[in-house]
Amino acid sequence: MEAWQLFVSFVENQGAVTAIVFALLYYMHLEAKKNAVIMQGM
C-alpha cells in the first residue's frame, strides 16, 4: 500500500486535525533523519 493511500484512509478514519498533526510529526521525523545523516557525514 502506498503512503498516500495510508494517509487518505487515516484521514477518513481519524479526521483532518489528527491527520495534520500526524503529517507534521512525520515531517519532523524525516527532517531529523536527514539532519542525522548530514551530521554523520561531517
KAPE-V598144 format. One record per pair of residues at least 6 apart in sequence whose ideal C-beta (glycine too) atoms are under 8 Angstrom apart, sorted by the first residue. I is the first residue (numbers start at 1). J is the second residue. If there is no record, write none. Layout:
I/J
I/J
This chain:
7/19
7/22
7/23
10/18
10/19
10/22
11/19
14/22
